[in-house]
Amino acid sequence: MKIVMKVQMSCQKCRTESLKLVAKADGVSFVGLEGAEKDKVVVIGEGVDAVKLATSLRNKVGHTELISVAEQK
């Protein structure tokens, strides 16, 4: 499963915090940043709950919106 979320990150510390938070989640095999401003968090893994990830990012980092959730081929 591939999940792409846009997270409001204003500094490098926010980026680091969001990557650490997502990496701790169960079933995550890859975490990365995308986009021109490195504001999109890409998560790849099996059995990852996209809504839980988005909610925890909202609580810890800032405004988060789910862009896409797709099956990885």
mmCIF file as Biopython writes it, N, C-alpha, C and O atoms, coordinates in Angstrom:
data_model
#
loop_
_atom_site.group_PDB
_atom_site.id
_atom_site.type_symbol
_atom_site.label_atom_id
_atom_site.label_alt_id
_atom_site.label_comp_id
_atom_site.label_asym_id
_atom_site.label_entity_id
_atom_site.label_seq_id
_atom_site.pdbx_PDB_ins_code
_atom_site.Cartn_x
_atom_site.Cartn_y
_atom_site.Cartn_z
_atom_site.occupancy
_atom_site.B_iso_or_equiv
_atom_site.auth_seq_id
_atom_site.auth_asym_id
_atom_site.pdbx_PDB_model_num
ATOM 1   N N  . MET A ? 1  ? 0.843  -1.174 0.000  1.0 0.0 1  A 1 
ATOM 2   C CA . MET A ? 1  ? 0.000  0.000  0.000  1.0 0.0 1  A 1 
ATOM 3   C C  . MET A ? 1  ? 0.891  1.240  0.000  1.0 0.0 1  A 1 
ATOM 4   O O  . MET A ? 1  ? 1.864  1.317  0.750  1.0 0.0 1  A 1 
ATOM 5   N N  . LYS A ? 2  ? 0.552  2.198  -0.838 1.0 0.0 2  A 1 
ATOM 6   C CA . LYS A ? 2  ? 1.300  3.457  -0.907 1.0 0.0 2  A 1 
ATOM 7   C C  . LYS A ? 2  ? 0.384  4.588  -0.481 1.0 0.0 2  A 1 
ATOM 8   O O  . LYS A ? 2  ? -0.697 4.775  -1.040 1.0 0.0 2  A 1 
ATOM 9   N N  . ILE A ? 3  ? 0.828  5.339  0.516  1.0 0.0 3  A 1 
ATOM 10  C CA . ILE A ? 3  ? 0.053  6.448  1.060  1.0 0.0 3  A 1 
ATOM 11  C C  . ILE A ? 3  ? 0.856  7.735  0.865  1.0 0.0 3  A 1 
ATOM 12  O O  . ILE A ? 3  ? 2.039  7.794  1.201  1.0 0.0 3  A 1 
ATOM 13  N N  . VAL A ? 4  ? 0.205  8.759  0.321  1.0 0.0 4  A 1 
ATOM 14  C CA . VAL A ? 4  ? 0.847  10.063 0.157  1.0 0.0 4  A 1 
ATOM 15  C C  . VAL A ? 4  ? 0.034  11.079 0.943  1.0 0.0 4  A 1 
ATOM 16  O O  . VAL A ? 4  ? -1.177 11.201 0.758  1.0 0.0 4  A 1 
ATOM 17  N N  . MET A ? 5  ? 0.720  11.811 1.830  1.0 0.0 5  A 1 
ATOM 18  C CA . MET A ? 5  ? 0.064  12.824 2.664  1.0 0.0 5  A 1 
ATOM 19  C C  . MET A ? 5  ? 0.805  14.143 2.541  1.0 0.0 5  A 1 
ATOM 20  O O  . MET A ? 5  ? 2.035  14.172 2.523  1.0 0.0 5  A 1 
ATOM 21  N N  . LYS A ? 6  ? 0.061  15.229 2.457  1.0 0.0 6  A 1 
ATOM 22  C CA . LYS A ? 6  ? 0.665  16.558 2.455  1.0 0.0 6  A 1 
ATOM 23  C C  . LYS A ? 6  ? 0.631  17.071 3.886  1.0 0.0 6  A 1 
ATOM 24  O O  . LYS A ? 6  ? -0.429 17.174 4.503  1.0 0.0 6  A 1 
ATOM 25  N N  . VAL A ? 7  ? 1.816  17.392 4.401  1.0 0.0 7  A 1 
ATOM 26  C CA . VAL A ? 7  ? 1.936  17.823 5.793  1.0 0.0 7  A 1 
ATOM 27  C C  . VAL A ? 7  ? 2.514  19.238 5.807  1.0 0.0 7  A 1 
ATOM 28  O O  . VAL A ? 7  ? 3.477  19.534 5.099  1.0 0.0 7  A 1 
ATOM 29  N N  . GLN A ? 8  ? 1.918  20.101 6.616  1.0 0.0 8  A 1 
ATOM 30  C CA . GLN A ? 8  ? 2.414  21.472 6.744  1.0 0.0 8  A 1 
ATOM 31  C C  . GLN A ? 8  ? 3.659  21.442 7.624  1.0 0.0 8  A 1 
ATOM 32  O O  . GLN A ? 8  ? 3.567  21.322 8.846  1.0 0.0 8  A 1 
ATOM 33  N N  . MET A ? 9  ? 4.830  21.553 6.984  1.0 0.0 9  A 1 
ATOM 34  C CA . MET A ? 9  ? 6.104  21.512 7.713  1.0 0.0 9  A 1 
ATOM 35  C C  . MET A ? 9  ? 6.869  22.792 7.427  1.0 0.0 9  A 1 
ATOM 36  O O  . MET A ? 9  ? 7.210  23.080 6.279  1.0 0.0 9  A 1 
ATOM 37  N N  . SER A ? 10 ? 7.135  23.557 8.473  1.0 0.0 10 A 1 
ATOM 38  C CA . SER A ? 10 ? 7.770  24.856 8.281  1.0 0.0 10 A 1 
ATOM 39  C C  . SER A ? 10 ? 9.286  24.829 8.491  1.0 0.0 10 A 1 
ATOM 40  O O  . SER A ? 10 ? 9.973  25.779 8.118  1.0 0.0 10 A 1 
ATOM 41  N N  . CYS A ? 11 ? 9.813  23.758 9.081  1.0 0.0 11 A 1 
ATOM 42  C CA . CYS A ? 11 ? 11.241 23.722 9.369  1.0 0.0 11 A 1 
ATOM 43  C C  . CYS A ? 11 ? 11.783 22.294 9.248  1.0 0.0 11 A 1 
ATOM 44  O O  . CYS A ? 11 ? 11.020 21.339 9.096  1.0 0.0 11 A 1 
ATOM 45  N N  . GLN A ? 12 ? 13.090 22.167 9.316  1.0 0.0 12 A 1 
ATOM 46  C CA . GLN A ? 12 ? 13.722 20.850 9.208  1.0 0.0 12 A 1 
ATOM 47  C C  . GLN A ? 12 ? 13.354 19.961 10.393 1.0 0.0 12 A 1 
ATOM 48  O O  . GLN A ? 12 ? 13.216 18.747 10.241 1.0 0.0 12 A 1 
ATOM 49  N N  . LYS A ? 13 ? 13.196 20.554 11.557 1.0 0.0 13 A 1 
ATOM 50  C CA . LYS A ? 13 ? 12.818 19.783 12.746 1.0 0.0 13 A 1 
ATOM 51  C C  . LYS A ? 13 ? 11.447 19.124 12.554 1.0 0.0 13 A 1 
ATOM 52  O O  . LYS A ? 13 ? 11.238 17.982 12.963 1.0 0.0 13 A 1 
ATOM 53  N N  . CYS A ? 14 ? 10.522 19.850 11.930 1.0 0.0 14 A 1 
ATOM 54  C CA . CYS A ? 14 ? 9.185  19.297 11.647 1.0 0.0 14 A 1 
ATOM 55  C C  . CYS A ? 14 ? 9.279  18.119 10.692 1.0 0.0 14 A 1 
ATOM 56  O O  . CYS A ? 14 ? 8.585  17.118 10.870 1.0 0.0 14 A 1 
ATOM 57  N N  . ARG A ? 15 ? 10.131 18.229 9.680  1.0 0.0 15 A 1 
ATOM 58  C CA . ARG A ? 15 ? 10.309 17.136 8.723  1.0 0.0 15 A 1 
ATOM 59  C C  . ARG A ? 15 ? 10.853 15.892 9.429  1.0 0.0 15 A 1 
ATOM 60  O O  . ARG A ? 15 ? 10.359 14.782 9.229  1.0 0.0 15 A 1 
ATOM 61  N N  . THR A ? 16 ? 11.866 16.096 10.248 1.0 0.0 16 A 1 
ATOM 62  C CA . THR A ? 16 ? 12.469 14.988 10.984 1.0 0.0 16 A 1 
ATOM 63  C C  . THR A ? 16 ? 11.456 14.338 11.909 1.0 0.0 16 A 1 
ATOM 64  O O  . THR A ? 16 ? 11.369 13.112 11.976 1.0 0.0 16 A 1 
ATOM 65  N N  . GLU A ? 17 ? 10.696 15.144 12.616 1.0 0.0 17 A 1 
ATOM 66  C CA . GLU A ? 17 ? 9.684  14.638 13.550 1.0 0.0 17 A 1 
ATOM 67  C C  . GLU A ? 17 ? 8.619  13.828 12.821 1.0 0.0 17 A 1 
ATOM 68  O O  . GLU A ? 17 ? 8.206  12.770 13.296 1.0 0.0 17 A 1 
ATOM 69  N N  . SER A ? 18 ? 8.176  14.322 11.671 1.0 0.0 18 A 1 
ATOM 70  C CA . SER A ? 18 ? 7.132  13.604 10.932 1.0 0.0 18 A 1 
ATOM 71  C C  . SER A ? 18 ? 7.655  12.277 10.386 1.0 0.0 18 A 1 
ATOM 72  O O  . SER A ? 18 ? 6.934  11.280 10.408 1.0 0.0 18 A 1 
ATOM 73  N N  . LEU A ? 19 ? 8.891  12.249 9.899  1.0 0.0 19 A 1 
ATOM 74  C CA . LEU A ? 19 ? 9.456  10.992 9.399  1.0 0.0 19 A 1 
ATOM 75  C C  . LEU A ? 19 ? 9.630  9.969  10.517 1.0 0.0 19 A 1 
ATOM 76  O O  . LEU A ? 19 ? 9.353  8.785  10.326 1.0 0.0 19 A 1 
ATOM 77  N N  . LYS A ? 20 ? 10.090 10.421 11.683 1.0 0.0 20 A 1 
ATOM 78  C CA . LYS A ? 20 ? 10.250 9.514  12.834 1.0 0.0 20 A 1 
ATOM 79  C C  . LYS A ? 20 ? 8.911  8.937  13.264 1.0 0.0 20 A 1 
ATOM 80  O O  . LYS A ? 20 ? 8.792  7.743  13.538 1.0 0.0 20 A 1 
ATOM 81  N N  . LEU A ? 21 ? 7.910  9.801  13.318 1.0 0.0 21 A 1 
ATOM 82  C CA . LEU A ? 21 ? 6.579  9.391  13.754 1.0 0.0 21 A 1 
ATOM 83  C C  . LEU A ? 21 ? 5.987  8.332  12.821 1.0 0.0 21 A 1 
ATOM 84  O O  . LEU A ? 21 ? 5.423  7.338  13.277 1.0 0.0 21 A 1 
ATOM 85  N N  . VAL A ? 22 ? 6.121  8.552  11.523 1.0 0.0 22 A 1 
ATOM 86  C CA . VAL A ? 22 ? 5.578  7.614  10.543 1.0 0.0 22 A 1 
ATOM 87  C C  . VAL A ? 22 ? 6.362  6.308  10.544 1.0 0.0 22 A 1 
ATOM 88  O O  . VAL A ? 22 ? 5.779  5.235  10.394 1.0 0.0 22 A 1 
ATOM 89  N N  . ALA A ? 23 ? 7.675  6.390  10.712 1.0 0.0 23 A 1 
ATOM 90  C CA . ALA A ? 23 ? 8.516  5.188  10.685 1.0 0.0 23 A 1 
ATOM 91  C C  . ALA A ? 23 ? 8.192  4.235  11.832 1.0 0.0 23 A 1 
ATOM 92  O O  . ALA A ? 23 ? 8.403  3.029  11.703 1.0 0.0 23 A 1 
ATOM 93  N N  . LYS A ? 24 ? 7.686  4.748  12.945 1.0 0.0 24 A 1 
ATOM 94  C CA . LYS A ? 24 ? 7.344  3.920  14.109 1.0 0.0 24 A 1 
ATOM 95  C C  . LYS A ? 24 ? 6.085  3.080  13.897 1.0 0.0 24 A 1 
ATOM 96  O O  . LYS A ? 24 ? 5.879  2.089  14.597 1.0 0.0 24 A 1 
ATOM 97  N N  . ALA A ? 25 ? 5.246  3.465  12.941 1.0 0.0 25 A 1 
ATOM 98  C CA . ALA A ? 25 ? 3.960  2.795  12.734 1.0 0.0 25 A 1 
ATOM 99  C C  . ALA A ? 25 ? 4.162  1.348  12.287 1.0 0.0 25 A 1 
ATOM 100 O O  . ALA A ? 25 ? 5.150  1.021  11.629 1.0 0.0 25 A 1 
ATOM 101 N N  . ASP A ? 26 ? 3.213  0.490  12.652 1.0 0.0 26 A 1 
ATOM 102 C CA . ASP A ? 26 ? 3.279  -0.925 12.297 1.0 0.0 26 A 1 
ATOM 103 C C  . ASP A ? 26 ? 3.103  -1.130 10.801 1.0 0.0 26 A 1 
ATOM 104 O O  . ASP A ? 26 ? 2.233  -0.520 10.179 1.0 0.0 26 A 1 
ATOM 105 N N  . GLY A ? 27 ? 3.937  -1.997 10.225 1.0 0.0 27 A 1 
ATOM 106 C CA . GLY A ? 27 ? 3.801  -2.375 8.827  1.0 0.0 27 A 1 
ATOM 107 C C  . GLY A ? 27 ? 4.486  -1.465 7.833  1.0 0.0 27 A 1 
ATOM 108 O O  . GLY A ? 27 ? 4.425  -1.725 6.631  1.0 0.0 27 A 1 
ATOM 109 N N  . VAL A ? 28 ? 5.141  -0.400 8.289  1.0 0.0 28 A 1 
ATOM 110 C CA . VAL A ? 28 ? 5.792  0.548  7.383  1.0 0.0 28 A 1 
ATOM 111 C C  . VAL A ? 28 ? 7.135  -0.020 6.924  1.0 0.0 28 A 1 
ATOM 112 O O  . VAL A ? 28 ? 7.963  -0.416 7.744  1.0 0.0 28 A 1 
ATOM 113 N N  . SER A ? 29 ? 7.344  -0.057 5.594  1.0 0.0 29 A 1 
ATOM 114 C CA . SER A ? 29 ? 8.619  -0.553 5.071  1.0 0.0 29 A 1 
ATOM 115 C C  . SER A ? 29 ? 9.453  0.549  4.415  1.0 0.0 29 A 1 
ATOM 116 O O  . SER A ? 29 ? 10.667 0.397  4.277  1.0 0.0 29 A 1 
ATOM 117 N N  . PHE A ? 30 ? 8.820  1.664  4.005  1.0 0.0 30 A 1 
ATOM 118 C CA . PHE A ? 30 ? 9.542  2.774  3.391  1.0 0.0 30 A 1 
ATOM 119 C C  . PHE A ? 30 ? 8.868  4.091  3.754  1.0 0.0 30 A 1 
ATOM 120 O O  . PHE A ? 30 ? 7.642  4.200  3.754  1.0 0.0 30 A 1 
ATOM 121 N N  . VAL A ? 31 ? 9.703  5.101  4.067  1.0 0.0 31 A 1 
ATOM 122 C CA . VAL A ? 31 ? 9.211  6.453  4.352  1.0 0.0 31 A 1 
ATOM 123 C C  . VAL A ? 31 ? 10.093 7.425  3.584  1.0 0.0 31 A 1 
ATOM 124 O O  . VAL A ? 31 ? 11.317 7.287  3.579  1.0 0.0 31 A 1 
ATOM 125 N N  . GLY A ? 32 ? 9.481  8.403  2.936  1.0 0.0 32 A 1 
ATOM 126 C CA . GLY A ? 32 ? 10.263 9.390  2.204  1.0 0.0 32 A 1 
ATOM 127 C C  . GLY A ? 32 ? 9.509  10.694 2.045  1.0 0.0 32 A 1 
ATOM 128 O O  . GLY A ? 32 ? 8.324  10.795 2.361  1.0 0.0 32 A 1 
ATOM 129 N N  . LEU A ? 33 ? 10.237 11.708 1.539  1.0 0.0 33 A 1 
ATOM 130 C CA . LEU A ? 33 ? 9.650  13.020 1.285  1.0 0.0 33 A 1 
ATOM 131 C C  . LEU A ? 33 ? 9.607  13.255 -0.215 1.0 0.0 33 A 1 
ATOM 132 O O  . LEU A ? 33 ? 10.516 12.849 -0.939 1.0 0.0 33 A 1 
ATOM 133 N N  . GLU A ? 34 ? 8.551  13.910 -0.681 1.0 0.0 34 A 1 
ATOM 134 C CA . GLU A ? 34 ? 8.366  14.221 -2.099 1.0 0.0 34 A 1 
ATOM 135 C C  . GLU A ? 34 ? 7.947  15.663 -2.255 1.0 0.0 34 A 1 
ATOM 136 O O  . GLU A ? 34 ? 7.625  16.343 -1.281 1.0 0.0 34 A 1 
ATOM 137 N N  . GLY A ? 35 ? 7.955  16.120 -3.490 1.0 0.0 35 A 1 
ATOM 138 C CA . GLY A ? 35 ? 7.456  17.456 -3.789 1.0 0.0 35 A 1 
ATOM 139 C C  . GLY A ? 35 ? 8.576  18.483 -3.852 1.0 0.0 35 A 1 
ATOM 140 O O  . GLY A ? 35 ? 9.680  18.254 -3.359 1.0 0.0 35 A 1 
ATOM 141 N N  . ALA A ? 36 ? 8.272  19.604 -4.458 1.0 0.0 36 A 1 
ATOM 142 C CA . ALA A ? 36 ? 9.259  20.671 -4.621 1.0 0.0 36 A 1 
ATOM 143 C C  . ALA A ? 36 ? 9.701  21.234 -3.268 1.0 0.0 36 A 1 
ATOM 144 O O  . ALA A ? 36 ? 10.873 21.559 -3.076 1.0 0.0 36 A 1 
ATOM 145 N N  . GLU A ? 37 ? 8.760  21.345 -2.338 1.0 0.0 37 A 1 
ATOM 146 C CA . GLU A ? 37 ? 9.096  21.882 -1.016 1.0 0.0 37 A 1 
ATOM 147 C C  . GLU A ? 37 ? 9.273  20.796 0.026  1.0 0.0 37 A 1 
ATOM 148 O O  . GLU A ? 37 ? 9.329  21.088 1.221  1.0 0.0 37 A 1 
ATOM 149 N N  . LYS A ? 38 ? 9.364  19.538 -0.411 1.0 0.0 38 A 1 
ATOM 150 C CA . LYS A ? 38 ? 9.513  18.389 0.497  1.0 0.0 38 A 1 
ATOM 151 C C  . LYS A ? 38 ? 8.411  18.392 1.552  1.0 0.0 38 A 1 
ATOM 152 O O  . LYS A ? 38 ? 8.672  18.197 2.739  1.0 0.0 38 A 1 
ATOM 153 N N  . ASP A ? 39 ? 7.166  18.619 1.099  1.0 0.0 39 A 1 
ATOM 154 C CA . ASP A ? 39 ? 6.048  18.702 2.029  1.0 0.0 39 A 1 
ATOM 155 C C  . ASP A ? 39 ? 5.110  17.505 1.932  1.0 0.0 39 A 1 
ATOM 156 O O  . ASP A ? 39 ? 4.082  17.463 2.609  1.0 0.0 39 A 1 
ATOM 157 N N  . LYS A ? 40 ? 5.459  16.533 1.095  1.0 0.0 40 A 1 
ATOM 158 C CA . LYS A ? 40 ? 4.627  15.336 0.966  1.0 0.0 40 A 1 
ATOM 159 C C  . LYS A ? 40 ? 5.367  14.142 1.555  1.0 0.0 40 A 1 
ATOM 160 O O  . LYS A ? 40 ? 6.504  13.852 1.184  1.0 0.0 40 A 1 
ATOM 161 N N  . VAL A ? 41 ? 4.707  13.463 2.472  1.0 0.0 41 A 1 
ATOM 162 C CA . VAL A ? 41 ? 5.280  12.276 3.099  1.0 0.0 41 A 1 
ATOM 163 C C  . VAL A ? 41 ? 4.727  11.057 2.367  1.0 0.0 41 A 1 
ATOM 164 O O  . VAL A ? 41 ? 3.513  10.895 2.243  1.0 0.0 41 A 1 
ATOM 165 N N  . VAL A ? 42 ? 5.634  10.196 1.880  1.0 0.0 42 A 1 
ATOM 166 C CA . VAL A ? 42 ? 5.252  8.974  1.180  1.0 0.0 42 A 1 
ATOM 167 C C  . VAL A ? 42 ? 5.533  7.792  2.096  1.0 0.0 42 A 1 
ATOM 168 O O  . VAL A ? 42 ? 6.639  7.648  2.617  1.0 0.0 42 A 1 
ATOM 169 N N  . VAL A ? 43 ? 4.524  6.948  2.288  1.0 0.0 43 A 1 
ATOM 170 C CA . VAL A ? 43 ? 4.646  5.785  3.157  1.0 0.0 43 A 1 
ATOM 171 C C  . VAL A ? 43 ? 4.290  4.544  2.349  1.0 0.0 43 A 1 
ATOM 172 O O  . VAL A ? 43 ? 3.243  4.499  1.702  1.0 0.0 43 A 1 
ATOM 173 N N  . ILE A ? 44 ? 5.152  3.545  2.385  1.0 0.0 44 A 1 
ATOM 174 C CA . ILE A ? 44 ? 4.874  2.277  1.718  1.0 0.0 44 A 1 
ATOM 175 C C  . ILE A ? 44 ? 4.960  1.175  2.756  1.0 0.0 44 A 1 
ATOM 176 O O  . ILE A ? 44 ? 5.921  1.111  3.522  1.0 0.0 44 A 1 
ATOM 177 N N  . GLY A ? 45 ? 3.949  0.298  2.785  1.0 0.0 45 A 1 
ATOM 178 C CA . GLY A ? 45 ? 3.952  -0.807 3.735  1.0 0.0 45 A 1 
ATOM 179 C C  . GLY A ? 45 ? 2.693  -1.635 3.634  1.0 0.0 45 A 1 
ATOM 180 O O  . GLY A ? 45 ? 1.769  -1.303 2.891  1.0 0.0 45 A 1 
ATOM 181 N N  . GLU A ? 46 ? 2.666  -2.718 4.392  1.0 0.0 46 A 1 
ATOM 182 C CA . GLU A ? 46 ? 1.518  -3.624 4.421  1.0 0.0 46 A 1 
ATOM 183 C C  . GLU A ? 46 ? 0.710  -3.401 5.687  1.0 0.0 46 A 1 
ATOM 184 O O  . GLU A ? 46 ? 1.272  -3.337 6.780  1.0 0.0 46 A 1 
ATOM 185 N N  . GLY A ? 47 ? -0.597 -3.283 5.549  1.0 0.0 47 A 1 
ATOM 186 C CA . GLY A ? 47 ? -1.475 -3.149 6.709  1.0 0.0 47 A 1 
ATOM 187 C C  . GLY A ? 47 ? -1.348 -1.836 7.454  1.0 0.0 47 A 1 
ATOM 188 O O  . GLY A ? 47 ? -1.631 -1.774 8.651  1.0 0.0 47 A 1 
ATOM 189 N N  . VAL A ? 48 ? -0.926 -0.784 6.765  1.0 0.0 48 A 1 
ATOM 190 C CA . VAL A ? 48 ? -0.769 0.529  7.394  1.0 0.0 48 A 1 
ATOM 191 C C  . VAL A ? 48 ? -2.122 1.241  7.402  1.0 0.0 48 A 1 
ATOM 192 O O  . VAL A ? 48 ? -2.820 1.272  6.388  1.0 0.0 48 A 1 
ATOM 193 N N  . ASP A ? 49 ? -2.482 1.808  8.542  1.0 0.0 49 A 1 
ATOM 194 C CA . ASP A ? 49 ? -3.743 2.542  8.664  1.0 0.0 49 A 1 
ATOM 195 C C  . ASP A ? 49 ? -3.507 4.017  8.327  1.0 0.0 49 A 1 
ATOM 196 O O  . ASP A ? 49 ? -2.916 4.751  9.119  1.0 0.0 49 A 1 
ATOM 197 N N  . ALA A ? 50 ? -3.968 4.442  7.159  1.0 0.0 50 A 1 
ATOM 198 C CA . ALA A ? 50 ? -3.731 5.805  6.667  1.0 0.0 50 A 1 
ATOM 199 C C  . ALA A ? 50 ? -4.376 6.856  7.563  1.0 0.0 50 A 1 
ATOM 200 O O  . ALA A ? 50 ? -3.791 7.912  7.802  1.0 0.0 50 A 1 
ATOM 201 N N  . VAL A ? 51 ? -5.574 6.573  8.057  1.0 0.0 51 A 1 
ATOM 202 C CA . VAL A ? 51 ? -6.287 7.545  8.888  1.0 0.0 51 A 1 
ATOM 203 C C  . VAL A ? 51 ? -5.558 7.746  10.225 1.0 0.0 51 A 1 
ATOM 204 O O  . VAL A ? 51 ? -5.434 8.875  10.700 1.0 0.0 51 A 1 
ATOM 205 N N  . LYS A ? 52 ? -5.078 6.658  10.827 1.0 0.0 52 A 1 
ATOM 206 C CA . LYS A ? 52 ? -4.331 6.771  12.089 1.0 0.0 52 A 1 
ATOM 207 C C  . LYS A ? 52 ? -3.055 7.582  11.896 1.0 0.0 52 A 1 
ATOM 208 O O  . LYS A ? 52 ? -2.713 8.424  12.726 1.0 0.0 52 A 1 
ATOM 209 N N  . LEU A ? 53 ? -2.344 7.319  10.782 1.0 0.0 53 A 1 
ATOM 210 C CA . LEU A ? 53 ? -1.119 8.069  10.500 1.0 0.0 53 A 1 
ATOM 211 C C  . LEU A ? 53 ? -1.414 9.558  10.344 1.0 0.0 53 A 1 
ATOM 212 O O  . LEU A ? 53 ? -0.718 10.395 10.917 1.0 0.0 53 A 1 
ATOM 213 N N  . ALA A ? 54 ? -2.440 9.886  9.574  1.0 0.0 54 A 1 
ATOM 214 C CA . ALA A ? 54 ? -2.787 11.287 9.355  1.0 0.0 54 A 1 
ATOM 215 C C  . ALA A ? 54 ? -3.179 11.967 10.664 1.0 0.0 54 A 1 
ATOM 216 O O  . ALA A ? 54 ? -2.804 13.114 10.911 1.0 0.0 54 A 1 
ATOM 217 N N  . THR A ? 55 ? -3.935 11.256 11.499 1.0 0.0 55 A 1 
ATOM 218 C CA . THR A ? 55 ? -4.361 11.823 12.779 1.0 0.0 55 A 1 
ATOM 219 C C  . THR A ? 55 ? -3.172 12.085 13.693 1.0 0.0 55 A 1 
ATOM 220 O O  . THR A ? 55 ? -3.097 13.141 14.322 1.0 0.0 55 A 1 
ATOM 221 N N  . SER A ? 56 ? -2.240 11.135 13.775 1.0 0.0 56 A 1 
ATOM 222 C CA . SER A ? 56 ? -1.081 11.335 14.646 1.0 0.0 56 A 1 
ATOM 223 C C  . SER A ? 56 ? -0.180 12.446 14.118 1.0 0.0 56 A 1 
ATOM 224 O O  . SER A ? 56 ? 0.407  13.187 14.906 1.0 0.0 56 A 1 
ATOM 225 N N  . LEU A ? 57 ? -0.060 12.572 12.795 1.0 0.0 57 A 1 
ATOM 226 C CA . LEU A ? 57 ? 0.718  13.682 12.237 1.0 0.0 57 A 1 
ATOM 227 C C  . LEU A ? 57 ? 0.056  15.027 12.526 1.0 0.0 57 A 1 
ATOM 228 O O  . LEU A ? 57 ? 0.739  16.014 12.800 1.0 0.0 57 A 1 
ATOM 229 N N  . ARG A ? 58 ? -1.272 15.063 12.466 1.0 0.0 58 A 1 
ATOM 230 C CA . ARG A ? 58 ? -1.979 16.307 12.801 1.0 0.0 58 A 1 
ATOM 231 C C  . ARG A ? 58 ? -1.716 16.707 14.244 1.0 0.0 58 A 1 
ATOM 232 O O  . ARG A ? 58 ? -1.509 17.883 14.544 1.0 0.0 58 A 1 
ATOM 233 N N  . ASN A ? 59 ? -1.725 15.725 15.133 1.0 0.0 59 A 1 
ATOM 234 C CA . ASN A ? 59 ? -1.527 16.012 16.558 1.0 0.0 59 A 1 
ATOM 235 C C  . ASN A ? 59 ? -0.104 16.454 16.863 1.0 0.0 59 A 1 
ATOM 236 O O  . ASN A ? 59 ? 0.097  17.335 17.699 1.0 0.0 59 A 1 
ATOM 237 N N  . LYS A ? 60 ? 0.883  15.866 16.207 1.0 0.0 60 A 1 
ATOM 238 C CA . LYS A ? 60 ? 2.285  16.124 16.554 1.0 0.0 60 A 1 
ATOM 239 C C  . LYS A ? 60 ? 2.948  17.218 15.720 1.0 0.0 60 A 1 
ATOM 240 O O  . LYS A ? 60 ? 3.764  17.980 16.238 1.0 0.0 60 A 1 
ATOM 241 N N  . VAL A ? 61 ? 2.602  17.303 14.418 1.0 0.0 61 A 1 
ATOM 242 C CA . VAL A ? 61 ? 3.338  18.205 13.520 1.0 0.0 61 A 1 
ATOM 243 C C  . VAL A ? 61 ? 2.507  19.405 13.085 1.0 0.0 61 A 1 
ATOM 244 O O  . VAL A ? 61 ? 2.897  20.551 13.309 1.0 0.0 61 A 1 
ATOM 245 N N  . GLY A ? 62 ? 1.369  19.142 12.469 1.0 0.0 62 A 1 
ATOM 246 C CA . GLY A ? 62 ? 0.558  20.247 11.965 1.0 0.0 62 A 1 
ATOM 247 C C  . GLY A ? 62 ? -0.489 19.735 11.002 1.0 0.0 62 A 1 
ATOM 248 O O  . GLY A ? 62 ? -0.766 18.537 10.945 1.0 0.0 62 A 1 
ATOM 249 N N  . HIS A ? 63 ? -1.073 20.657 10.241 1.0 0.0 63 A 1 
ATOM 250 C CA . HIS A ? 63 ? -2.145 20.312 9.304  1.0 0.0 63 A 1 
ATOM 251 C C  . HIS A ? 63 ? -1.679 19.229 8.331  1.0 0.0 63 A 1 
ATOM 252 O O  . HIS A ? 63 ? -0.631 19.362 7.698  1.0 0.0 63 A 1 
ATOM 253 N N  . THR A ? 64 ? -2.466 18.159 8.219  1.0 0.0 64 A 1 
ATOM 254 C CA . THR A ? 64 ? -2.140 17.034 7.342  1.0 0.0 64 A 1 
ATOM 255 C C  . THR A ? 64 ? -3.361 16.668 6.516  1.0 0.0 64 A 1 
ATOM 256 O O  . THR A ? 64 ? -4.473 16.576 7.036  1.0 0.0 64 A 1 
ATOM 257 N N  . GLU A ? 65 ? -3.142 16.460 5.220  1.0 0.0 65 A 1 
ATOM 258 C CA . GLU A ? 65 ? -4.242 15.996 4.382  1.0 0.0 65 A 1 
ATOM 259 C C  . GLU A ? 65 ? -3.784 14.785 3.579  1.0 0.0 65 A 1 
ATOM 260 O O  . GLU A ? 65 ? -2.671 14.749 3.053  1.0 0.0 65 A 1 
ATOM 261 N N  . LEU A ? 66 ? -4.669 13.793 3.496  1.0 0.0 66 A 1 
ATOM 262 C CA . LEU A ? 66 ? -4.397 12.594 2.715  1.0 0.0 66 A 1 
ATOM 263 C C  . LEU A ? 66 ? -4.563 12.931 1.244  1.0 0.0 66 A 1 
ATOM 264 O O  . LEU A ? 66 ? -5.613 13.427 0.837  1.0 0.0 66 A 1 
ATOM 265 N N  . ILE A ? 67 ? -3.542 12.669 0.445  1.0 0.0 67 A 1 
ATOM 266 C CA . ILE A ? 67 ? -3.627 12.932 -0.989 1.0 0.0 67 A 1 
ATOM 267 C C  . ILE A ? 67 ? -4.058 11.655 -1.713 1.0 0.0 67 A 1 
ATOM 268 O O  . ILE A ? 67 ? -4.991 11.676 -2.515 1.0 0.0 67 A 1 
ATOM 269 N N  . SER A ? 68 ? -3.374 10.546 -1.427 1.0 0.0 68 A 1 
ATOM 270 C CA . SER A ? 68 ? -3.756 9.305  -2.099 1.0 0.0 68 A 1 
ATOM 271 C C  . SER A ? 68 ? -3.421 8.089  -1.256 1.0 0.0 68 A 1 
ATOM 272 O O  . SER A ? 68 ? -2.458 8.082  -0.489 1.0 0.0 68 A 1 
ATOM 273 N N  . VAL A ? 69 ? -4.243 7.061  -1.420 1.0 0.0 69 A 1 
ATOM 274 C CA . VAL A ? 69 ? -4.010 5.751  -0.819 1.0 0.0 69 A 1 
ATOM 275 C C  . VAL A ? 69 ? -4.224 4.762  -1.959 1.0 0.0 69 A 1 
ATOM 276 O O  . VAL A ? 69 ? -5.327 4.648  -2.492 1.0 0.0 69 A 1 
ATOM 277 N N  . ALA A ? 70 ? -3.149 4.038  -2.333 1.0 0.0 70 A 1 
ATOM 278 C CA . ALA A ? 70 ? -3.246 3.132  -3.465 1.0 0.0 70 A 1 
ATOM 279 C C  . ALA A ? 70 ? -2.527 1.821  -3.162 1.0 0.0 70 A 1 
ATOM 280 O O  . ALA A ? 70 ? -1.594 1.778  -2.361 1.0 0.0 70 A 1 
ATOM 281 N N  . GLU A ? 71 ? -2.979 0.758  -3.815 1.0 0.0 71 A 1 
ATOM 282 C CA . GLU A ? 71 ? -2.305 -0.531 -3.694 1.0 0.0 71 A 1 
ATOM 283 C C  . GLU A ? 71 ? -0.981 -0.474 -4.436 1.0 0.0 71 A 1 
ATOM 284 O O  . GLU A ? 71 ? -0.920 0.013  -5.566 1.0 0.0 71 A 1 
ATOM 285 N N  . GLN A ? 72 ? 0.069  -0.962 -3.815 1.0 0.0 72 A 1 
ATOM 286 C CA . GLN A ? 72 ? 1.402  -1.023 -4.439 1.0 0.0 72 A 1 
ATOM 287 C C  . GLN A ? 72 ? 1.480  -2.301 -5.276 1.0 0.0 72 A 1 
ATOM 288 O O  . GLN A ? 72 ? 1.146  -3.383 -4.794 1.0 0.0 72 A 1 
ATOM 289 N N  . LYS A ? 73 ? 1.916  -2.176 -6.512 1.0 0.0 73 A 1 
ATOM 290 C CA . LYS A ? 73 ? 1.987  -3.343 -7.394 1.0 0.0 73 A 1 
ATOM 291 C C  . LYS A ? 73 ? 3.323  -4.022 -7.303 1.0 0.0 73 A 1 
ATOM 292 O O  . LYS A ? 73 ? 3.553  -5.024 -7.981 1.0 0.0 73 A 1 
#
